[in-house]
Amino acid sequence: MTPHHLKNKASNFGILITLAGILGGILVGIVVGFNALYVIALIVVISSLILFFVSFEMTVLSLLIIRSSLDILSDYQIPTAFALGMIGLTLMYVTIQLLTNKPIYTDKFWWFLVAWLVTQGLWVILLPLGGLGLGGWALSIAIREWVRLFSWIIIYLLILQLKDKIPPQKIITALFLGLILPFTAAFLQIAVPSSLLPSILVYETDIFEAGTRINGTFGHPNTFTTFTFLFLGLTYWKQQHSQNRKPWLILLGIVAFFFVSTKALVGLMMLATFLFCIFSRNANIINIIGGILLFVFVIALFASTEFGQERLGSIAQTPLLNPDIDIWKAILLSKTDGNSFNWRLAQWTYLLGQWQQYPILGFGLGTGKYISTNGLEPHNEYLRALIEGGIMGLMIFFIFLGGQIVYLLNVIRSSFNHKMKQDLAFTLIAILLGLCVGMITENIWTHTTLFFYWWTIFSLMSWDWESAKISS
């Protein structure tokens, strides 16, 4: 290439850079006109796109870490933009891998997720065709929900591409960095009066509750509860397999403290289920006593505040513990007593009545809260599956949950030569069973951040841990 050609090429490149700068400046100016926060988001997107190809592994790990801090920006649609960005980056990466004849990693369970997602798409298609309880006006709602579910299998696929690049233990360890900002925000909510906190850290409890609860960087205390519950299980697993257990025991205490500080009764049910599963695996007198003492300690910590005592005392005013209150009386009381469980009974009774109008296929994907008279989610995931998908949808939901347990049991059987992986698979089963119990009274299906980390960890189960370097 002659010097003349090199000069022309450099000149053309300079022109392109200048044009890109001008267009970028105009774009930034337009964005600033709407909201300065969007400029930060734009910079993050552009930086992530560049780093995604410069340092793929570190970029993915960084994106995993920051996800736990984004729900606090939901009013600006940042979590939605993040999910769409992850979908776009992953599809771009897979396309480039295909064009360059490089491998794309998948596993059997990912194809199970794809098949499940396809079945969910049937409810999207049926909406505008008039085959469900709601009409075409709900199509955008169903599409939005389907894209949210699609982002789950995308993150699963993206993490699989790290195979043979980063040891699975290192990925899980990196996830714990995602606790820093949520726990910092939660600590401020505990230690600093709400009047002194930045408005973005001040949350609103739902109308059936009163008192101080923490939510970290999440939209609701119960969402923070399931997030800390997942990491409670992971921390327990880490301290069991770490050469230096003391730091992990300290972290376990910190996670447990914030878990209890959410003051979510659903958290106590999930924890009891988790402890029962963990300690029943190696049942002996020491484990049984240890599990009972740990649960008693959590209950005592929960009941150490006036609000915690009120939460526990409210159970006595429900059909669960009061034989003088039947379901119908509880429904009547729910209009005046502010008892969240009695309110749930009223909600479930109404929704079951609505479901009977379209029992086979339900009303449509993501439409649960639009069927309710108060615009709130069903607060029962099995009822949600029944309302949105009918009997067919509920059956598929059970298959979806059962498929995860079967897969993890197979991992345990096939990983006889790697106890660390075996124990993680069993820990995930205990966590999943705890979540299944929590789904009886909570909208766990809507906890997107929880499932973002859940599928990240789940995707590591098909890796060869024996050949990977152990990095605690």
C-alpha positions in Angstrom: 0.0 0.0 0.0 1.5 3.3 -1.1 1.9 6.3 1.3 -0.7 8.1 -0.8 -3.2 5.3 -0.1 -2.3 5.3 3.6 -2.8 9.1 3.8 -6.3 8.7 2.1 -7.2 5.9 4.4 -6.2 7.9 7.5 -8.1 10.9 6.2 -11.2 8.8 5.7 -10.9 7.3 9.1 -10.5 10.8 10.6 -13.7 11.9 8.8 -15.6 8.9 10.2 -14.4 9.6 13.7 -15.4 13.3 13.3 -18.9 12.4 12.0 -19.3 9.8 14.8 -18.3 12.5 17.3 -20.8 15.0 15.9 -23.6 12.4 15.9 -22.6 11.3 19.4 -22.7 14.8 20.6 -26.1 15.4 19.1 -27.4 12.2 20.6 -26.1 13.1 24.0 -27.6 16.5 23.7 -31.0 15.1 22.9 -30.8 12.6 25.7 -29.8 15.3 28.2 -32.9 17.2 27.2 -35.0 14.3 28.6 -33.0 13.1 31.6 -29.4 13.3 32.6 -29.6 9.7 33.9 -30.1 8.5 30.4 -26.7 9.9 29.5 -25.1 7.6 32.1 -27.1 4.7 30.8 -26.0 5.5 27.2 -22.4 5.7 28.3 -22.7 2.3 30.1 -24.3 0.7 27.0 -21.6 2.0 24.7 -18.9 1.0 27.1 -20.4 -2.5 27.6 -20.6 -3.0 23.9 -17.0 -2.2 23.4 -15.8 -4.2 26.4 -18.0 -7.1 25.4 -15.7 -7.8 22.5 -12.4 -6.6 24.1 -12.8 -8.6 27.3 -15.8 -10.9 27.0 -15.4 -12.7 30.3 -14.8 -9.7 32.5 -17.7 -7.8 30.9 -20.1 -10.6 31.6 -19.0 -10.9 35.2 -19.4 -7.1 35.6 -22.9 -7.2 34.2 -23.8 -10.0 36.6 -22.5 -8.0 39.5 -24.4 -4.8 38.7 -27.7 -6.4 38.0 -28.6 -6.5 41.7 -28.5 -2.7 42.0 -30.8 -1.8 39.1 -34.3 -2.5 40.4 -34.1 0.8 42.3 -34.1 2.5 38.9 -37.2 0.8 37.7 -39.0 4.1 37.3 -36.5 4.9 34.6 -37.0 1.5 32.9 -33.3 0.7 33.5 -33.9 -3.0 34.4 -35.9 -3.4 31.2 -33.2 -1.7 29.1 -30.6 -3.9 30.8 -32.5 -7.1 29.9 -33.0 -6.0 26.3 -29.3 -5.1 26.2 -28.3 -8.5 27.5 -30.5 -10.1 24.9 -29.0 -8.0 22.1 -25.4 -8.6 23.2 -25.9 -12.4 23.5 -27.6 -12.7 20.1 -24.8 -10.6 18.6 -22.1 -12.8 20.2 -23.8 -16.0 19.1 -24.2 -14.7 15.5 -20.5 -13.8 15.4 -19.6 -17.2 16.7 -21.7 -18.8 14.0 -20.2 -16.7 11.2 -16.6 -17.4 12.4 -17.3 -21.2 12.8 -16.6 -21.0 16.5 -18.4 -23.2 19.0 -21.6 -22.2 20.8 -22.2 -24.1 24.1 -25.6 -25.4 25.0 -26.8 -28.2 27.3 -29.8 -30.5 27.6 -31.5 -28.3 30.2 -31.2 -25.2 28.0 -33.2 -27.0 25.3 -35.7 -27.9 27.9 -36.0 -24.2 28.7 -36.4 -23.4 25.0 -39.2 -25.9 24.7 -40.9 -24.4 27.8 -40.6 -20.9 26.4 -42.1 -22.0 23.1 -45.1 -23.3 25.0 -45.5 -20.0 26.7 -45.5 -18.3 23.3 -48.7 -20.2 22.5 -50.6 -18.0 25.0 -49.2 -14.9 23.3 -50.5 -16.1 19.9 -53.9 -17.1 21.2 -54.6 -13.7 22.7 -55.3 -11.8 19.4 -57.0 -14.8 18.0 -59.7 -14.7 20.7 -58.8 -18.0 22.2 -58.3 -16.7 25.8 -60.3 -14.8 28.4 -58.9 -11.4 27.4 -58.8 -9.9 23.9 -56.2 -8.5 21.7 -55.7 -5.3 23.9 -53.7 -7.5 26.3 -51.2 -8.6 23.5 -48.6 -6.0 24.5 -48.8 -7.3 28.1 -48.3 -10.9 27.0 -45.4 -9.9 24.7 -43.7 -8.0 27.5 -44.0 -11.0 29.8 -42.7 -13.4 27.2 -39.7 -11.2 26.5 -39.0 -11.2 30.2 -39.0 -15.0 30.3 -36.9 -15.0 27.1 -34.2 -13.0 28.9 -34.0 -15.9 31.4 -32.9 -18.4 28.8 -30.7 -15.8 27.2 -28.7 -15.3 30.4 -28.5 -19.1 30.8 -27.0 -19.3 27.2 -24.7 -16.4 27.8 -23.2 -17.9 31.0 -22.7 -21.2 29.1 -20.4 -19.3 26.7 -18.0 -18.8 29.6 -17.4 -22.5 29.7 -13.6 -23.4 29.6 -12.9 -19.7 30.1 -13.6 -19.2 33.8 -13.9 -21.8 36.5 -17.5 -22.1 37.8 -16.4 -21.6 41.3 -14.9 -18.2 40.4 -18.2 -17.1 38.7 -20.2 -17.9 41.8 -17.7 -16.1 44.0 -17.9 -13.0 41.8 -21.7 -13.0 42.3 -21.2 -12.1 45.9 -19.9 -8.7 44.9 -23.5 -8.1 43.8 -24.4 -7.9 47.5 -22.4 -4.8 48.2 -24.7 -2.1 46.9 -28.0 -3.8 48.0 -26.6 -4.3 51.5 -25.2 -0.8 51.7 -28.6 0.6 50.8 -30.3 -1.7 53.3 -27.9 -0.6 56.1 -28.7 3.0 55.4 -32.4 2.2 55.5 -31.9 0.7 59.0 -29.5 3.2 60.4 -30.6 6.5 58.8 -34.0 8.1 59.3 -36.0 8.0 56.1 -36.3 11.8 56.0 -32.5 12.0 55.6 -32.2 9.3 52.9 -32.1 10.1 49.2 -35.6 9.8 47.7 -34.4 6.9 45.5 -33.7 4.8 48.7 -37.1 5.5 50.3 -39.7 2.8 49.5 -43.4 2.4 50.1 -44.7 -0.6 52.0 -47.9 -2.1 50.6 -51.2 -0.8 52.0 -51.7 -3.8 54.3 -48.6 -3.3 56.3 -47.2 -0.6 58.6 -43.8 -0.2 60.1 -40.2 -0.1 59.0 -39.0 -2.7 56.5 -35.9 -2.7 54.3 -35.8 -3.4 50.6 -32.1 -2.6 49.7 -32.0 -1.7 46.0 -35.2 -3.6 45.3 -38.8 -2.4 44.7 -40.3 -4.3 47.7 -39.1 -5.9 50.9 -40.3 -9.3 49.7 -38.3 -9.1 46.6 -35.2 -8.3 48.7 -36.2 -11.3 50.9 -36.0 -13.9 48.0 -32.7 -12.3 46.8 -31.1 -12.7 50.2 -32.6 -16.2 50.6 -30.8 -17.3 47.5 -27.5 -15.9 48.8 -28.1 -17.3 52.2 -28.1 -20.8 50.6 -25.0 -20.0 48.5 -23.1 -18.6 51.5 -23.9 -21.7 53.5 -22.6 -23.9 50.6 -19.4 -21.7 50.2 -18.5 -21.9 53.9 -18.9 -25.7 53.8 -16.2 -25.9 51.0 -13.9 -23.1 51.8 -10.5 -23.7 53.4 -10.9 -20.5 55.4 -14.5 -20.8 56.7 -14.5 -17.8 59.1 -15.1 -15.1 56.5 -17.9 -17.0 55.0 -19.4 -17.6 58.5 -19.3 -13.9 59.1 -20.9 -13.2 55.7 -23.6 -15.9 56.5 -24.5 -13.9 59.7 -24.6 -10.6 57.7 -26.9 -12.1 55.0 -29.1 -13.7 57.7 -29.4 -10.3 59.5 -30.6 -8.5 56.4 -32.8 -11.5 55.5 -34.6 -11.3 58.8 -34.7 -7.5 58.7 -37.0 -7.6 55.7 -39.6 -8.8 58.2 -41.3 -11.0 55.6 -43.3 -13.9 57.0 -42.8 -15.7 53.7 -39.1 -15.7 54.4 -39.6 -17.7 57.6 -41.5 -20.4 55.6 -38.8 -20.6 53.0 -36.0 -20.7 55.6 -37.8 -23.5 57.5 -38.1 -25.5 54.3 -34.5 -24.9 53.3 -33.2 -26.0 56.8 -35.3 -29.1 56.8 -33.9 -30.2 53.4 -30.3 -29.4 54.3 -30.2 -31.0 57.6 -32.3 -34.0 56.6 -29.7 -35.0 54.1 -27.2 -35.9 56.8 -29.6 -36.5 59.6 -27.9 -36.8 63.0 -28.5 -35.4 66.4 -26.0 -32.6 66.0 -27.4 -31.4 62.6 -31.0 -31.7 63.9 -30.2 -29.7 67.0 -28.2 -27.2 65.0 -31.0 -26.7 62.5 -33.6 -26.2 65.3 -31.4 -23.7 67.2 -30.7 -21.7 64.0 -34.4 -21.5 63.2 -35.2 -20.5 66.8 -32.6 -17.8 66.6 -34.0 -16.4 63.4 -37.6 -16.4 64.9 -36.2 -14.6 68.0 -34.5 -12.0 65.9 -37.6 -11.6 63.8 -39.7 -11.1 67.0 -37.2 -8.8 68.6 -39.0 -5.7 67.2 -42.6 -4.5 67.7 -43.4 -4.8 64.0 -42.1 -8.3 63.9 -44.3 -9.3 66.9 -47.3 -7.7 65.1 -46.5 -9.8 62.0 -46.3 -13.0 63.9 -49.4 -12.1 66.0 -51.4 -11.5 62.8 -51.3 -15.2 62.0 -53.4 -15.9 65.1 -56.2 -13.9 63.5 -56.5 -16.2 60.5 -58.1 -19.6 59.8 -54.6 -21.1 60.1 -54.5 -20.8 63.9 -57.9 -19.6 64.9 -60.7 -22.2 64.7 -63.3 -19.5 65.3 -62.4 -17.8 62.0 -63.4 -19.7 58.8 -62.5 -18.6 55.3 -65.7 -16.6 54.7 -65.3 -14.7 58.0 -61.6 -14.1 57.2 -62.7 -12.6 53.8 -65.2 -10.3 55.5 -62.5 -9.3 58.1 -60.0 -8.5 55.4 -61.9 -5.4 54.5 -61.2 -3.8 57.9 -58.5 -5.7 59.8 -55.6 -5.1 57.5 -54.5 -8.7 57.9 -52.5 -9.5 54.8 -53.2 -13.3 54.9 -57.0 -12.7 55.2 -56.7 -10.3 52.3 -55.0 -13.0 50.3 -57.8 -15.4 51.0 -60.3 -12.8 49.6 -58.1 -12.3 46.5 -57.7 -16.0 45.8 -61.4 -16.7 46.2 -62.3 -14.0 43.7 -59.7 -15.1 41.2 -60.8 -18.7 41.4 -64.3 -17.5 40.6 -62.9 -15.7 37.5 -60.8 -18.7 36.4 -64.0 -20.9 36.2 -65.0 -18.8 33.2 -62.0 -20.0 31.2 -60.8 -23.1 32.9 -58.7 -24.8 30.2 -56.5 -22.0 28.8 -57.0 -19.1 31.1 -56.8 -15.4 30.4 -53.3 -15.0 28.9 -49.6 -14.6 29.7 -48.9 -11.9 32.3 -52.5 -10.9 32.8 -52.9 -12.0 36.4 -53.1 -8.6 38.0 -55.5 -7.3 35.3 -58.1 -9.9 36.2 -58.1 -8.8 39.9 -60.4 -6.0 41.0 -57.6 -4.2 42.8 -54.9 -4.4 40.1 -52.6 -6.5 42.3 -50.8 -9.7 41.5 -52.5 -13.0 42.7 -49.9 -13.5 45.6 -50.0 -17.2 44.8 -47.9 -18.5 41.8 -49.9 -21.6 41.4 -53.1 -19.6 41.2 -51.3 -17.2 38.8 -50.4 -20.1 36.5 -54.1 -21.3 36.7 -55.5 -17.9 36.0 -53.1 -17.0 33.1 -52.8 -20.4 31.5 -55.8 -22.4 32.8 -55.4 -26.1 33.7 -52.9 -26.5 30.8 -50.8 -23.6 32.1 -50.7 -25.0 35.6 -49.6 -28.4 34.4 -46.8 -26.9 32.4 -45.8 -24.8 35.4 -45.5 -28.0 37.5 -43.5 -29.6 34.7 -41.2 -26.6 34.7 -40.6 -26.8 38.4 -40.3 -30.5 38.5 -37.9 -30.5 35.5 -35.5 -28.5 37.5 -35.5 -30.8 40.5 -35.1 -33.9 38.2 -32.2 -32.3 36.5 -30.5 -31.4 39.7 -31.0 -34.9 41.1 -29.3 -36.2 37.9 -26.4 -33.8 38.5 -26.0 -35.2 42.0 -26.0 -38.8 40.7 -23.5 -38.0 37.9 -21.1 -35.9 40.1 -20.1 -38.6 42.5 -16.5 -37.7 42.0 -17.0 -34.0 42.9 -18.6 -33.3 46.2 -18.5 -29.6 45.8 -20.7 -29.7 42.7 -23.0 -32.4 44.3 -23.5 -30.2 47.4 -24.3 -27.1 45.3 -26.9 -29.1 43.3 -28.5 -30.2 46.6 -28.4 -26.7 47.9 -30.2 -25.5 44.8 -32.9 -28.1 45.4 -33.3 -26.9 49.0 -33.5 -23.3 47.8 -36.0 -24.2 45.0 -38.2 -26.1 47.4 -38.1 -23.1 49.7 -39.2 -20.9 46.8 -42.0 -23.3 45.9 -43.3 -23.0 49.5 -43.0 -19.2 49.3 -44.9 -19.2 46.0 -48.0 -20.2 48.0 -48.4 -16.6 49.3 -45.9 -14.5 47.3 -45.4 -13.2 43.8 -42.0 -14.8 43.4 -42.5 -15.2 39.7 -42.2 -11.4 39.3 -38.8 -11.3 41.1 -36.8 -10.9 37.9 -33.4 -10.3 39.7 -33.8 -13.5 41.7 -34.2 -15.5 38.5 -31.4 -13.7 36.8 -28.9 -15.1 39.4 -30.8 -18.4 39.6 -30.3 -19.2 36.0 -26.7 -17.9 36.1 -25.9 -20.5 38.8 -28.1 -23.2 37.2 -26.2 -23.0 33.9 -23.0 -24.0 35.7 -24.4 -27.4 36.6 -23.6 -29.0 33.3 -19.9 -27.9 33.4 -17.1 -30.3 34.1 -16.0 -29.1 37.6 -13.4 -31.8 37.9 -11.2 -30.3 35.2 -11.8 -26.7 36.2 -9.5 -24.9 38.6 -11.0 -24.5 42.0 -11.1 -20.9 43.0 -12.8 -20.3 46.3 
